[in-house]
Amino acid sequence: MINLLKCFLILICFNSCSQANKKSIENDSTELTIPLNWVQDQKIKFNETKYSRFLMYSKSYENPEFYKALLNTLRIPELDSFRIVSFDFQRFPSHYYQYKSGNLDKSRILEYSNEVLKDTILLNEKKTIHNELIALSGFRNGMQIIIPDLNYNKDFTDDIELSYPIEIKDIFTNDLNDKSKFDEINLHFQTIQNGKIYDTKRNVLIYPRANNKHIYLIDLGMLDKSTNQYSIALELLDYAKAEISLNNKKYDIAIQGRSHENFVIVLKPQNLIYEPDNQFL
């Protein structure tokens, strides 16, 4: 996790800076390495849709052939109905695997991932990169059942089973304030960068979310109303945080996101209250 944090934050420069031990630095262009701690205090707000709450949805409508091939590799317990939903912590490995299986055109790989193609060396090794989380989302006896494949072995019979009242999926995310009854999950995943593998552990919630801000995926042809009923939310609970001092004022530095390719840095005075959509920060 420390390696991932180093990818997140290498350089903080503005006017003059302060070291982590609070000693003042006069140089206007100081390179500052700041130790970060994982916290879960909710004192810093982030744009949820972009950086802390993500949608896991089924590819069965968007790519039925790829989805059918995936089903043949899984061990699935009995449910009244289900879909496999997924989420990529880093887009490139998933796109590359789809390309290798013949389900993604080479031009798309070159268009979106040309600068990281050297990392295909890692993806071609025998060791699998645990970069995409898949989960079983289905219904049984009027309850929605979610089983995330936390050990990445494509067997849903040996993972935790989350059970929710069926009506939760249709409550809009912002109206779902009480999540105390949801099980907090310790999730492990990996990312790759410059020929190295980075292991990451995050605390997350996974819960039903058919009524969500990603409903535009239906218009894009990636979901339909039927498959969206199985959509679930993956919410990051923790974030990385540090504190610095400048001119006798304390500032918070906070970092949130799913990988070094998709994250946000918030730098603000500790006494400043702000909206999470404030792009200035």
Solvent accessible surface area in square Angstrom, and as a share of the most:
residue,aa,sasa,rsa
1,M,50,0.22
2,I,109,0.55
3,N,76,0.39
4,L,1,0.00
5,L,9,0.05
6,K,112,0.48
7,C,35,0.21
8,F,7,0.03
9,L,11,0.06
10,I,101,0.51
11,L,98,0.49
12,I,15,0.08
13,C,60,0.36
14,F,52,0.22
15,N,123,0.63
16,S,26,0.17
17,C,2,0.01
18,S,3,0.02
19,Q,76,0.34
20,A,39,0.30
21,N,89,0.46
22,K,94,0.40
23,K,134,0.57
24,S,92,0.59
25,I,25,0.13
26,E,144,0.65
27,N,89,0.46
28,D,103,0.53
29,S,87,0.56
30,T,24,0.14
31,E,125,0.56
32,L,9,0.05
33,T,102,0.59
34,I,12,0.06
35,P,92,0.58
36,L,19,0.09
37,N,102,0.52
38,W,78,0.27
39,V,40,0.23
40,Q,77,0.34
41,D,56,0.29
42,Q,124,0.55
43,K,149,0.63
44,I,7,0.04
45,K,101,0.43
46,F,17,0.07
47,N,25,0.13
48,E,68,0.31
49,T,42,0.25
50,K,104,0.44
51,Y,42,0.16
52,S,12,0.08
53,R,29,0.10
54,F,12,0.05
55,L,13,0.07
56,M,0,0.00
57,Y,26,0.10
58,S,0,0.00
59,K,44,0.19
60,S,19,0.12
61,Y,109,0.41
62,E,74,0.33
63,N,34,0.18
64,P,79,0.50
65,E,124,0.56
66,F,48,0.20
67,Y,21,0.08
68,K,130,0.55
69,A,53,0.41
70,L,35,0.18
71,L,53,0.27
72,N,123,0.63
73,T,72,0.42
74,L,22,0.11
75,R,154,0.56
76,I,49,0.25
77,P,34,0.21
78,E,155,0.69
79,L,22,0.11
80,D,103,0.53
81,S,43,0.28
82,F,59,0.25
83,R,64,0.23
84,I,4,0.02
85,V,0,0.00
86,S,8,0.05
87,F,13,0.05
88,D,23,0.12
89,F,0,0.00
90,Q,4,0.02
91,R,125,0.45
92,F,8,0.03
93,P,0,0.00
94,S,8,0.05
95,H,39,0.18
96,Y,17,0.06
97,Y,79,0.30
98,Q,30,0.13
99,Y,71,0.27
100,K,121,0.51
101,S,68,0.44
102,G,67,0.64
103,N,43,0.22
104,L,23,0.11
105,D,89,0.46
106,K,114,0.48
107,S,66,0.43
108,R,112,0.41
109,I,8,0.04
110,L,79,0.39
111,E,121,0.54
112,Y,137,0.52
113,S,6,0.04
114,N,96,0.49
115,E,144,0.65
116,V,37,0.21
117,L,48,0.24
118,K,119,0.50
119,D,3,0.02
120,T,23,0.14
121,I,122,0.62
122,L,21,0.11
123,L,11,0.05
124,N,92,0.47
125,E,93,0.42
126,K,208,0.88
127,K,125,0.53
128,T,81,0.47
129,I,7,0.04
130,H,52,0.23
131,N,3,0.02
132,E,61,0.27
133,L,0,0.00
134,I,16,0.08
135,A,0,0.00
136,L,0,0.00
137,S,0,0.00
138,G,0,0.00
139,F,28,0.12
140,R,67,0.25
141,N,129,0.66
142,G,47,0.46
143,M,70,0.31
144,Q,0,0.00
145,I,5,0.02
146,I,0,0.00
147,I,3,0.02
148,P,0,0.00
149,D,2,0.01
150,L,41,0.21
151,N,75,0.38
152,Y,36,0.14
153,N,72,0.37
154,K,92,0.39
155,D,24,0.12
156,F,2,0.01
157,T,67,0.39
158,D,76,0.40
159,D,26,0.14
160,I,79,0.40
161,E,84,0.38
162,L,6,0.03
163,S,60,0.39
164,Y,12,0.04
165,P,55,0.34
166,I,70,0.36
167,E,104,0.47
168,I,22,0.11
169,K,19,0.08
170,D,77,0.40
171,I,64,0.33
172,F,63,0.26
173,T,6,0.04
174,N,80,0.41
175,D,100,0.52
176,L,18,0.09
177,N,131,0.67
178,D,96,0.50
179,K,41,0.17
180,S,93,0.60
181,K,183,0.77
182,F,23,0.10
183,D,84,0.44
184,E,96,0.43
185,I,7,0.04
186,N,95,0.49
187,L,1,0.00
188,H,56,0.25
189,F,1,0.00
190,Q,8,0.04
191,T,0,0.00
192,I,1,0.01
193,Q,51,0.23
194,N,100,0.51
195,G,42,0.41
196,K,126,0.53
197,I,52,0.26
198,Y,26,0.10
199,D,72,0.37
200,T,1,0.00
201,K,125,0.53
202,R,3,0.01
203,N,40,0.21
204,V,0,0.00
205,L,11,0.05
206,I,0,0.00
207,Y,0,0.00
208,P,0,0.00
209,R,2,0.01
210,A,6,0.04
211,N,62,0.32
212,N,9,0.05
213,K,95,0.40
214,H,27,0.12
215,I,83,0.42
216,Y,106,0.40
217,L,13,0.06
218,I,47,0.24
219,D,129,0.67
220,L,116,0.58
221,G,36,0.35
222,M,52,0.23
223,L,2,0.01
224,D,40,0.21
225,K,159,0.67
226,S,62,0.40
227,T,5,0.03
228,N,6,0.03
229,Q,61,0.27
230,Y,20,0.08
231,S,0,0.00
232,I,0,0.00
233,A,1,0.01
234,L,0,0.00
235,E,24,0.11
236,L,8,0.04
237,L,32,0.16
238,D,7,0.04
239,Y,6,0.02
240,A,0,0.00
241,K,33,0.14
242,A,11,0.09
243,E,62,0.28
244,I,0,0.00
245,S,22,0.14
246,L,22,0.11
247,N,129,0.66
248,N,163,0.84
249,K,95,0.40
250,K,106,0.45
251,Y,37,0.14
252,D,12,0.06
253,I,0,0.00
254,A,0,0.00
255,I,1,0.01
256,Q,5,0.02
257,G,0,0.00
258,R,19,0.07
259,S,1,0.01
260,H,21,0.09
261,E,84,0.38
262,N,35,0.18
263,F,60,0.25
264,V,37,0.21
265,I,54,0.27
266,V,8,0.05
267,L,50,0.25
268,K,10,0.04
269,P,33,0.21
270,Q,70,0.31
271,N,122,0.63
272,L,69,0.34
273,I,158,0.80
274,Y,29,0.11
275,E,127,0.57
276,P,49,0.31
277,D,89,0.46
278,N,67,0.34
279,Q,136,0.61
280,F,188,0.78
281,L,39,0.20
